[in-house]
Amino acid sequence: MTASRPSPLTLPSGLFISFEGIDGSGKSTQIKLLAQALRNEGLDVVLTREPGGSTGAEEIRSLVLEGDPDRWSAESEILLFTAARRDHLEKTISPAIEAGKIVLCDRFADSTRMYQGMSRGDLRTVVDQLHSLMIGREPDLTFIIDMDPQVGLARAKSRQTSEERFEDFGEALQAKMRAGFLGLAKEYPDRCILIDGAREIELVAADILSQTQAKIANHAVPS
């Protein structure tokens, strides 16, 4: 995980990388490992998350991730997540990218496409329309960490946090979400990389770092 590039590189503009996957897939662990590895290489990294990542978005986070599973309809959730994402984009993501930093985001629009767009109805078109109108950008690179739904749900529930509203929908939702994320990887092959999350943490991290270094090398210019 400590492999370095052969020569110093300068990013002409920032890079936006998102991590996606079902609950308990290990993405939150892996994004932190990648952030540390890139910082060890001297790169300026902003580690953020969704919903959240800005003051306003963090306030919305508690609304959508806590409470009874039936607290919100899927349509209401789409509006809440889009509002949070817009604030996150304005206050955190866009300024960091414009400053030439690497933004690592734990979930982005793909999660809304899956969780609200297809999990409890056919609302994918609505999600995409709102995204086009209010957000208007995709990550440069997206890691989709694949995990068995039963294993992932057990991991997620073992955390015993107050943010378990989606986990409380049960394994059936996680299975549907996994199928959706696999389909998403095929839909956006230019930016999505499917990662086998069932391997040892160190092996997964090394794979992600290698893929990220390749993306940085293609994005950067010799200094």
PyMOL commands that set and color helices and strands:
alter all, ss='L'
color gray80, all
select helices_A, chain A and resi 27-40+55-65+74-98+109-115+124-134+149-158+167-169+171-187+201-219
alter helices_A, ss='H'
color red, helices_A
select strands_A, chain A and resi 9-10+15-20+45-49+102-106+141-146+192-196+221-222
alter strands_A, ss='S'
color yellow, strands_A
deselect
rebuild
show_as cartoon
